[in-house]
Amino acid sequence: MIGAIIGDIVGSIYEFDNIKTKTFPFFSKEKEFTDDSILTLATAEWMLRGGNPADYYLKYAQTYPYPMGSYGSMFISWIHLASRGIMMPYNSCGNGSAMRVAPVGWGFNTLEETLSAAKLSAECTHNHPEGIKGAQATAMCIFMARQGSSIAEIRQTVSNRFNYDISLTVDEIRPRYSWHGLDGVIDGGTCQGSVPQAITCALEAVDFEDAVRNAISIGGDSDTIGCITGGIAEALFGIPEDIRQCGMNYLPKELASIVEEFETKYGR
């Protein structure tokens, strides 16, 4: 799970100032964790404690109301209603469902359980079919990597099961991708406009750091793409201890303790 948080931190300053290169400082004092990490940690606590995932998303949003980059506008509206006891999903296909799902990929021993929990984590807010699909595809990649599936097997399963086109290379994506998606066809803030690209960035990498650098280099919603890619890359490659510790140092003690508790229960 810490891989998703590191991807978010590394991409945090590039979300609205995209770069198109893999050469940049991996960590710097200007970078911070954003709403992506906060809600990923909310998912982790839901996995640890049980109950309704929506309760944890509300709790974390209220506890950390002003993250770097802010929450999405539709999620902010959901927070206002949820705080009054009205927890209604809003048919979103935004990539928020995929960026917070990484803990689900670590929590189960079967693919069916993983997909079911990913759906549950998404649909309390992002109940559009594409929003659910993005969460499930991300969690499935993590699950398959944990189980020792090859990159070729993961690529083929994602393509067949979710009809995602992940045939392009990162070098082919980079000049054609932006916040408007690939060639400006699908909004890059949606699952369908960012999850396939994030998966590609992980599957094409040689190690964890390379995967996150791939993700940031294509542009678009950089922190979220970094978060999705980082979550998958952790399961594929593991994370060098120095990179893990640098990422942990960005978190306040109470959030770092959730990471540690999660890793104690589910591994890393």
Order of alpha helices (4+ residues) and beta strands (2+ residues): alpha-alpha-alpha-alpha-alpha-alpha-alpha-alpha-alpha-alpha-beta-beta-alpha-alpha-alpha-alpha-alpha
